[in-house]
C-alpha cells in the first residue's frame, strides 16, 4: 500500500488534476471579437489582445 506524506493515494491526486480547467492563450481582435493567431496579435497590439481561454470538456449538466 502506498502512503504519501499527506495521507492521500496517488490516484486521488490524479483525479483532482483531471478535473481542473485547462487554459491556453489565444489572440482576439478588439474590433470584431474574432480569434486571431498569437503571432498576429503580437504584431498588432493596438487592435488585438492576447487572453487566456478555458478549453476542454465542459462539466456534465443534470
PyMOL Python script that loads the backbone (N, CA, C, O; Angstrom):
from pymol import cmd

cmd.read_pdbstr("""\
ATOM      1  N   UNK A   1       0.852  -1.183   0.000  1.00  0.00           N
ATOM      2  CA  UNK A   1       0.000   0.000   0.000  1.00  0.00           C
ATOM      3  C   UNK A   1       0.892   1.239   0.000  1.00  0.00           C
ATOM      4  O   UNK A   1       1.856   1.320   0.761  1.00  0.00           O
ATOM      5  N   UNK A   2       0.570   2.183  -0.841  1.00  0.00           N
ATOM      6  CA  UNK A   2       1.341   3.416  -0.953  1.00  0.00           C
ATOM      7  C   UNK A   2       0.766   4.471  -0.020  1.00  0.00           C
ATOM      8  O   UNK A   2      -0.442   4.704   0.003  1.00  0.00           O
ATOM      9  N   UNK A   3       1.631   5.096   0.738  1.00  0.00           N
ATOM     10  CA  UNK A   3       1.220   6.206   1.609  1.00  0.00           C
ATOM     11  C   UNK A   3       2.110   7.404   1.307  1.00  0.00           C
ATOM     12  O   UNK A   3       3.336   7.305   1.366  1.00  0.00           O
ATOM     13  N   UNK A   4       1.501   8.518   0.987  1.00  0.00           N
ATOM     14  CA  UNK A   4       2.275   9.743   0.787  1.00  0.00           C
ATOM     15  C   UNK A   4       2.272  10.532   2.088  1.00  0.00           C
ATOM     16  O   UNK A   4       1.617  10.141   3.054  1.00  0.00           O
ATOM     17  N   UNK A   5       2.989  11.623   2.115  1.00  0.00           N
ATOM     18  CA  UNK A   5       3.112  12.426   3.326  1.00  0.00           C
ATOM     19  C   UNK A   5       1.805  13.027   3.800  1.00  0.00           C
ATOM     20  O   UNK A   5       1.631  13.237   5.001  1.00  0.00           O
ATOM     21  N   UNK A   6       0.879  13.309   2.895  1.00  0.00           N
ATOM     22  CA  UNK A   6      -0.376  13.935   3.296  1.00  0.00           C
ATOM     23  C   UNK A   6      -1.505  12.925   3.467  1.00  0.00           C
ATOM     24  O   UNK A   6      -2.643  13.327   3.710  1.00  0.00           O
ATOM     25  N   UNK A   7      -1.230  11.626   3.349  1.00  0.00           N
ATOM     26  CA  UNK A   7      -2.246  10.611   3.572  1.00  0.00           C
ATOM     27  C   UNK A   7      -3.122  10.327   2.372  1.00  0.00           C
ATOM     28  O   UNK A   7      -4.077   9.560   2.489  1.00  0.00           O
ATOM     29  N   UNK A   8      -2.837  10.909   1.231  1.00  0.00           N
ATOM     30  CA  UNK A   8      -3.635  10.675   0.029  1.00  0.00           C
ATOM     31  C   UNK A   8      -2.914   9.694  -0.876  1.00  0.00           C
ATOM     32  O   UNK A   8      -1.684   9.682  -0.931  1.00  0.00           O
ATOM     33  N   UNK A   9      -3.654   8.893  -1.568  1.00  0.00           N
ATOM     34  CA  UNK A   9      -3.045   7.985  -2.531  1.00  0.00           C
ATOM     35  C   UNK A   9      -2.776   8.754  -3.825  1.00  0.00           C
ATOM     36  O   UNK A   9      -3.420   9.774  -4.074  1.00  0.00           O
ATOM     37  N   UNK A  10      -1.847   8.289  -4.644  1.00  0.00           N
ATOM     38  CA  UNK A  10      -1.574   8.997  -5.910  1.00  0.00           C
ATOM     39  C   UNK A  10      -2.785   9.028  -6.828  1.00  0.00           C
ATOM     40  O   UNK A  10      -2.927   9.950  -7.631  1.00  0.00           O
ATOM     41  N   UNK A  11      -3.664   8.031  -6.721  1.00  0.00           N
ATOM     42  CA  UNK A  11      -4.850   8.004  -7.579  1.00  0.00           C
ATOM     43  C   UNK A  11      -5.774   9.182  -7.286  1.00  0.00           C
ATOM     44  O   UNK A  11      -6.291   9.804  -8.214  1.00  0.00           O
ATOM     45  N   UNK A  12      -5.985   9.494  -6.021  1.00  0.00           N
ATOM     46  CA  UNK A  12      -6.880  10.608  -5.693  1.00  0.00           C
ATOM     47  C   UNK A  12      -6.288  11.940  -6.137  1.00  0.00           C
ATOM     48  O   UNK A  12      -7.029  12.860  -6.486  1.00  0.00           O
ATOM     49  N   UNK A  13      -4.976  12.053  -6.128  1.00  0.00           N
ATOM     50  CA  UNK A  13      -4.328  13.289  -6.586  1.00  0.00           C
ATOM     51  C   UNK A  13      -4.529  13.446  -8.089  1.00  0.00           C
ATOM     52  O   UNK A  13      -4.806  14.547  -8.564  1.00  0.00           O
ATOM     53  N   UNK A  14      -4.389  12.341  -8.851  1.00  0.00           N
ATOM     54  CA  UNK A  14      -4.570  12.399 -10.300  1.00  0.00           C
ATOM     55  C   UNK A  14      -5.996  12.765 -10.666  1.00  0.00           C
ATOM     56  O   UNK A  14      -6.215  13.476 -11.646  1.00  0.00           O
ATOM     57  N   UNK A  15      -6.963  12.297  -9.906  1.00  0.00           N
ATOM     58  CA  UNK A  15      -8.358  12.625 -10.186  1.00  0.00           C
ATOM     59  C   UNK A  15      -8.600  14.116 -10.044  1.00  0.00           C
ATOM     60  O   UNK A  15      -9.361  14.696 -10.818  1.00  0.00           O
ATOM     61  N   UNK A  16      -7.970  14.739  -9.073  1.00  0.00           N
ATOM     62  CA  UNK A  16      -8.153  16.172  -8.882  1.00  0.00           C
ATOM     63  C   UNK A  16      -7.522  16.958 -10.021  1.00  0.00           C
ATOM     64  O   UNK A  16      -8.060  17.986 -10.433  1.00  0.00           O
ATOM     65  N   UNK A  17      -6.401  16.494 -10.530  1.00  0.00           N
ATOM     66  CA  UNK A  17      -5.745  17.194 -11.630  1.00  0.00           C
ATOM     67  C   UNK A  17      -6.615  17.125 -12.884  1.00  0.00           C
ATOM     68  O   UNK A  17      -6.683  18.102 -13.630  1.00  0.00           O
ATOM     69  N   UNK A  18      -7.277  16.007 -13.133  1.00  0.00           N
ATOM     70  CA  UNK A  18      -8.102  15.858 -14.324  1.00  0.00           C
ATOM     71  C   UNK A  18      -9.307  16.788 -14.291  1.00  0.00           C
ATOM     72  O   UNK A  18      -9.792  17.192 -15.348  1.00  0.00           O
ATOM     73  N   UNK A  19      -9.798  17.134 -13.118  1.00  0.00           N
ATOM     74  CA  UNK A  19     -10.980  17.974 -13.013  1.00  0.00           C
ATOM     75  C   UNK A  19     -10.674  19.456 -13.154  1.00  0.00           C
ATOM     76  O   UNK A  19     -11.594  20.255 -13.328  1.00  0.00           O
ATOM     77  N   UNK A  20      -9.407  19.844 -13.083  1.00  0.00           N
ATOM     78  CA  UNK A  20      -9.053  21.256 -13.187  1.00  0.00           C
ATOM     79  C   UNK A  20      -9.199  21.718 -14.633  1.00  0.00           C
ATOM     80  O   UNK A  20      -8.942  20.958 -15.567  1.00  0.00           O
ATOM     81  N   UNK A  21      -9.610  22.959 -14.807  1.00  0.00           N
ATOM     82  CA  UNK A  21      -9.772  23.513 -16.148  1.00  0.00           C
ATOM     83  C   UNK A  21      -8.404  23.834 -16.743  1.00  0.00           C
ATOM     84  O   UNK A  21      -7.516  24.321 -16.043  1.00  0.00           O
ATOM     85  N   UNK A  22      -8.241  23.563 -18.016  1.00  0.00           N
ATOM     86  CA  UNK A  22      -7.007  23.874 -18.715  1.00  0.00           C
ATOM     87  C   UNK A  22      -7.206  25.181 -19.467  1.00  0.00           C
ATOM     88  O   UNK A  22      -8.265  25.407 -20.053  1.00  0.00           O
ATOM     89  N   UNK A  23      -6.203  26.033 -19.454  1.00  0.00           N
ATOM     90  CA  UNK A  23      -6.305  27.297 -20.176  1.00  0.00           C
ATOM     91  C   UNK A  23      -5.181  27.396 -21.197  1.00  0.00           C
ATOM     92  O   UNK A  23      -4.086  26.873 -20.990  1.00  0.00           O
ATOM     93  N   UNK A  24      -5.467  28.069 -22.291  1.00  0.00           N
ATOM     94  CA  UNK A  24      -4.467  28.346 -23.320  1.00  0.00           C
ATOM     95  C   UNK A  24      -4.573  29.816 -23.700  1.00  0.00           C
ATOM     96  O   UNK A  24      -5.615  30.444 -23.515  1.00  0.00           O
ATOM     97  N   UNK A  25      -3.491  30.351 -24.228  1.00  0.00           N
ATOM     98  CA  UNK A  25      -3.505  31.742 -24.680  1.00  0.00           C
ATOM     99  C   UNK A  25      -3.991  31.793 -26.121  1.00  0.00           C
ATOM    100  O   UNK A  25      -3.543  31.019 -26.967  1.00  0.00           O
ATOM    101  N   UNK A  26      -4.907  32.709 -26.389  1.00  0.00           N
ATOM    102  CA  UNK A  26      -5.416  32.915 -27.744  1.00  0.00           C
ATOM    103  C   UNK A  26      -5.468  34.405 -28.009  1.00  0.00           C
ATOM    104  O   UNK A  26      -5.682  35.204 -27.098  1.00  0.00           O
ATOM    105  N   UNK A  27      -5.271  34.769 -29.261  1.00  0.00           N
ATOM    106  CA  UNK A  27      -5.381  36.163 -29.655  1.00  0.00           C
ATOM    107  C   UNK A  27      -6.797  36.472 -30.092  1.00  0.00           C
ATOM    108  O   UNK A  27      -7.469  35.636 -30.697  1.00  0.00           O
ATOM    109  N   UNK A  28      -7.251  37.686 -29.781  1.00  0.00           N
ATOM    110  CA  UNK A  28      -8.606  38.091 -30.172  1.00  0.00           C
ATOM    111  C   UNK A  28      -8.550  39.511 -30.714  1.00  0.00           C
ATOM    112  O   UNK A  28      -7.857  40.367 -30.165  1.00  0.00           O
ATOM    113  N   UNK A  29      -9.280  39.754 -31.792  1.00  0.00           N
ATOM    114  CA  UNK A  29      -9.365  41.087 -32.371  1.00  0.00           C
ATOM    115  C   UNK A  29     -10.258  41.952 -31.494  1.00  0.00           C
ATOM    116  O   UNK A  29     -11.355  41.532 -31.128  1.00  0.00           O
ATOM    117  N   UNK A  30      -9.807  43.143 -31.156  1.00  0.00           N
ATOM    118  CA  UNK A  30     -10.603  44.058 -30.336  1.00  0.00           C
ATOM    119  C   UNK A  30     -11.730  44.687 -31.147  1.00  0.00           C
ATOM    120  O   UNK A  30     -12.719  45.148 -30.577  1.00  0.00           O
ATOM    121  N   UNK A  31     -11.592  44.710 -32.458  1.00  0.00           N
ATOM    122  CA  UNK A  31     -12.610  45.329 -33.310  1.00  0.00           C
ATOM    123  C   UNK A  31     -13.779  44.381 -33.588  1.00  0.00           C
ATOM    124  O   UNK A  31     -14.941  44.770 -33.471  1.00  0.00           O
ATOM    125  N   UNK A  32     -13.460  43.123 -33.961  1.00  0.00           N
ATOM    126  CA  UNK A  32     -14.510  42.192 -34.366  1.00  0.00           C
ATOM    127  C   UNK A  32     -14.843  41.156 -33.303  1.00  0.00           C
ATOM    128  O   UNK A  32     -15.934  40.586 -33.320  1.00  0.00           O
ATOM    129  N   UNK A  33     -13.930  40.903 -32.388  1.00  0.00           N
ATOM    130  CA  UNK A  33     -14.141  39.878 -31.373  1.00  0.00           C
ATOM    131  C   UNK A  33     -13.787  38.480 -31.834  1.00  0.00           C
ATOM    132  O   UNK A  33     -13.946  37.522 -31.078  1.00  0.00           O
ATOM    133  N   UNK A  34     -13.309  38.346 -33.062  1.00  0.00           N
ATOM    134  CA  UNK A  34     -12.950  37.032 -33.588  1.00  0.00           C
ATOM    135  C   UNK A  34     -11.543  36.648 -33.142  1.00  0.00           C
ATOM    136  O   UNK A  34     -10.697  37.509 -32.900  1.00  0.00           O
ATOM    137  N   UNK A  35     -11.306  35.329 -33.038  1.00  0.00           N
ATOM    138  CA  UNK A  35      -9.989  34.846 -32.667  1.00  0.00           C
ATOM    139  C   UNK A  35      -9.019  35.031 -33.826  1.00  0.00           C
ATOM    140  O   UNK A  35      -9.375  34.834 -34.988  1.00  0.00           O
ATOM    141  N   UNK A  36      -7.789  35.413 -33.493  1.00  0.00           N
ATOM    142  CA  UNK A  36      -6.710  35.552 -34.469  1.00  0.00           C
ATOM    143  C   UNK A  36      -5.508  34.797 -33.921  1.00  0.00           C
ATOM    144  O   UNK A  36      -5.509  34.379 -32.763  1.00  0.00           O
ATOM    145  N   UNK A  37      -4.484  34.622 -34.750  1.00  0.00           N
ATOM    146  CA  UNK A  37      -3.302  33.903 -34.295  1.00  0.00           C
ATOM    147  C   UNK A  37      -2.529  34.738 -33.279  1.00  0.00           C
ATOM    148  O   UNK A  37      -2.639  35.964 -33.247  1.00  0.00           O
ATOM    149  N   UNK A  38      -1.750  34.054 -32.456  1.00  0.00           N
ATOM    150  CA  UNK A  38      -0.938  34.738 -31.445  1.00  0.00           C
ATOM    151  C   UNK A  38       0.086  35.647 -32.128  1.00  0.00           C
ATOM    152  O   UNK A  38       0.351  36.753 -31.657  1.00  0.00           O
ATOM    153  N   UNK A  39       0.658  35.179 -33.234  1.00  0.00           N
ATOM    154  CA  UNK A  39       1.662  35.973 -33.947  1.00  0.00           C
ATOM    155  C   UNK A  39       1.060  37.280 -34.455  1.00  0.00           C
ATOM    156  O   UNK A  39       1.679  38.339 -34.351  1.00  0.00           O
ATOM    157  N   UNK A  40      -0.151  37.196 -35.004  1.00  0.00           N
ATOM    158  CA  UNK A  40      -0.824  38.398 -35.498  1.00  0.00           C
ATOM    159  C   UNK A  40      -1.117  39.350 -34.346  1.00  0.00           C
ATOM    160  O   UNK A  40      -0.942  40.562 -34.476  1.00  0.00           O
ATOM    161  N   UNK A  41      -1.562  38.803 -33.221  1.00  0.00           N
ATOM    162  CA  UNK A  41      -1.894  39.636 -32.064  1.00  0.00           C
ATOM    163  C   UNK A  41      -0.663  40.346 -31.516  1.00  0.00           C
ATOM    164  O   UNK A  41      -0.756  41.489 -31.069  1.00  0.00           O
ATOM    165  N   UNK A  42       0.481  39.686 -31.545  1.00  0.00           N
ATOM    166  CA  UNK A  42       1.704  40.317 -31.053  1.00  0.00           C
ATOM    167  C   UNK A  42       2.204  41.399 -32.006  1.00  0.00           C
ATOM    168  O   UNK A  42       2.819  42.369 -31.563  1.00  0.00           O
ATOM    169  N   UNK A  43       1.952  41.251 -33.303  1.00  0.00           N
ATOM    170  CA  UNK A  43       2.382  42.256 -34.279  1.00  0.00           C
ATOM    171  C   UNK A  43       1.460  43.466 -34.309  1.00  0.00           C
ATOM    172  O   UNK A  43       1.876  44.546 -34.728  1.00  0.00           O
ATOM    173  N   UNK A  44       0.206  43.305 -33.869  1.00  0.00           N
ATOM    174  CA  UNK A  44      -0.779  44.388 -33.893  1.00  0.00           C
ATOM    175  C   UNK A  44      -1.357  44.617 -32.493  1.00  0.00           C
ATOM    176  O   UNK A  44      -2.535  44.344 -32.262  1.00  0.00           O
ATOM    177  N   UNK A  45      -0.541  45.116 -31.558  1.00  0.00           N
ATOM    178  CA  UNK A  45      -1.013  45.253 -30.171  1.00  0.00           C
ATOM    179  C   UNK A  45      -2.095  46.310 -29.978  1.00  0.00           C
ATOM    180  O   UNK A  45      -2.821  46.259 -28.985  1.00  0.00           O
ATOM    181  N   UNK A  46      -2.225  47.262 -30.894  1.00  0.00           N
ATOM    182  CA  UNK A  46      -3.226  48.316 -30.704  1.00  0.00           C
ATOM    183  C   UNK A  46      -4.641  47.842 -31.036  1.00  0.00           C
ATOM    184  O   UNK A  46      -5.613  48.426 -30.557  1.00  0.00           O
ATOM    185  N   UNK A  47      -4.768  46.794 -31.848  1.00  0.00           N
ATOM    186  CA  UNK A  47      -6.104  46.335 -32.245  1.00  0.00           C
ATOM    187  C   UNK A  47      -6.412  44.912 -31.792  1.00  0.00           C
ATOM    188  O   UNK A  47      -7.477  44.385 -32.115  1.00  0.00           O
ATOM    189  N   UNK A  48      -5.499  44.275 -31.048  1.00  0.00           N
ATOM    190  CA  UNK A  48      -5.731  42.903 -30.606  1.00  0.00           C
ATOM    191  C   UNK A  48      -5.351  42.751 -29.142  1.00  0.00           C
ATOM    192  O   UNK A  48      -4.673  43.601 -28.565  1.00  0.00           O
ATOM    193  N   UNK A  49      -5.803  41.649 -28.556  1.00  0.00           N
ATOM    194  CA  UNK A  49      -5.474  41.334 -27.171  1.00  0.00           C
ATOM    195  C   UNK A  49      -5.206  39.833 -27.089  1.00  0.00           C
ATOM    196  O   UNK A  49      -5.866  39.041 -27.763  1.00  0.00           O
ATOM    197  N   UNK A  50      -4.229  39.444 -26.256  1.00  0.00           N
ATOM    198  CA  UNK A  50      -3.948  38.035 -26.001  1.00  0.00           C
ATOM    199  C   UNK A  50      -4.549  37.706 -24.647  1.00  0.00           C
ATOM    200  O   UNK A  50      -4.220  38.337 -23.642  1.00  0.00           O
ATOM    201  N   UNK A  51      -5.434  36.714 -24.624  1.00  0.00           N
ATOM    202  CA  UNK A  51      -6.113  36.381 -23.372  1.00  0.00           C
ATOM    203  C   UNK A  51      -6.086  34.879 -23.144  1.00  0.00           C
ATOM    204  O   UNK A  51      -5.889  34.106 -24.081  1.00  0.00           O
ATOM    205  N   UNK A  52      -6.285  34.464 -21.893  1.00  0.00           N
ATOM    206  CA  UNK A  52      -6.332  33.046 -21.547  1.00  0.00           C
ATOM    207  C   UNK A  52      -7.773  32.574 -21.629  1.00  0.00           C
ATOM    208  O   UNK A  52      -8.675  33.186 -21.056  1.00  0.00           O
ATOM    209  N   UNK A  53      -7.980  31.472 -22.353  1.00  0.00           N
ATOM    210  CA  UNK A  53      -9.316  30.935 -22.584  1.00  0.00           C
ATOM    211  C   UNK A  53      -9.358  29.508 -22.054  1.00  0.00           C
ATOM    212  O   UNK A  53      -8.436  28.729 -22.295  1.00  0.00           O
ATOM    213  N   UNK A  54     -10.423  29.160 -21.334  1.00  0.00           N
ATOM    214  CA  UNK A  54     -10.589  27.795 -20.837  1.00  0.00           C
ATOM    215  C   UNK A  54     -10.912  26.874 -22.003  1.00  0.00           C
ATOM    216  O   UNK A  54     -11.731  27.205 -22.860  1.00  0.00           O
ATOM    217  N   UNK A  55     -10.261  25.713 -22.028  1.00  0.00           N
ATOM    218  CA  UNK A  55     -10.518  24.712 -23.059  1.00  0.00           C
ATOM    219  C   UNK A  55     -10.736  23.366 -22.394  1.00  0.00           C
ATOM    220  O   UNK A  55     -10.395  23.181 -21.226  1.00  0.00           O
ATOM    221  N   UNK A  56     -11.289  22.449 -23.119  1.00  0.00           N
ATOM    222  CA  UNK A  56     -11.509  21.109 -22.594  1.00  0.00           C
ATOM    223  C   UNK A  56     -12.981  20.818 -22.418  1.00  0.00           C
ATOM    224  O   UNK A  56     -13.839  21.625 -22.776  1.00  0.00           O
ATOM    225  N   UNK A  57     -13.264  19.647 -21.859  1.00  0.00           N
ATOM    226  CA  UNK A  57     -14.668  19.258 -21.702  1.00  0.00           C
ATOM    227  C   UNK A  57     -15.387  20.130 -20.681  1.00  0.00           C
ATOM    228  O   UNK A  57     -14.808  20.542 -19.676  1.00  0.00           O
ATOM    229  N   UNK A  58     -16.640  20.400 -20.953  1.00  0.00           N
ATOM    230  CA  UNK A  58     -17.446  21.174 -20.016  1.00  0.00           C
ATOM    231  C   UNK A  58     -17.992  20.246 -18.946  1.00  0.00           C
ATOM    232  O   UNK A  58     -18.011  19.029 -19.129  1.00  0.00           O
ATOM    233  N   UNK A  59     -18.432  20.805 -17.839  1.00  0.00           N
ATOM    234  CA  UNK A  59     -18.989  19.987 -16.764  1.00  0.00           C
ATOM    235  C   UNK A  59     -20.295  19.357 -17.231  1.00  0.00           C
ATOM    236  O   UNK A  59     -21.040  19.942 -18.018  1.00  0.00           O
ATOM    237  N   UNK A  60     -20.549  18.189 -16.744  1.00  0.00           N
ATOM    238  CA  UNK A  60     -21.790  17.495 -17.085  1.00  0.00           C
ATOM    239  C   UNK A  60     -22.960  18.180 -16.405  1.00  0.00           C
ATOM    240  O   UNK A  60     -22.910  18.462 -15.208  1.00  0.00           O
ATOM    241  N   UNK A  61     -23.990  18.443 -17.150  1.00  0.00           N
ATOM    242  CA  UNK A  61     -25.163  19.104 -16.586  1.00  0.00           C
ATOM    243  C   UNK A  61     -26.240  18.074 -16.300  1.00  0.00           C
ATOM    244  O   UNK A  61     -26.406  17.111 -17.049  1.00  0.00           O
ATOM    245  N   UNK A  62     -26.967  18.280 -15.217  1.00  0.00           N
ATOM    246  CA  UNK A  62     -28.020  17.332 -14.819  1.00  0.00           C
ATOM    247  C   UNK A  62     -29.309  17.605 -15.548  1.00  0.00           C
ATOM    248  O   UNK A  62     -30.298  16.904 -15.336  1.00  0.00           O
TER     249      UNK A  62
END
""", "prot")
cmd.dss("prot")
cmd.show_as("cartoon", "prot")
cmd.util.cbc("prot")
cmd.orient("prot")
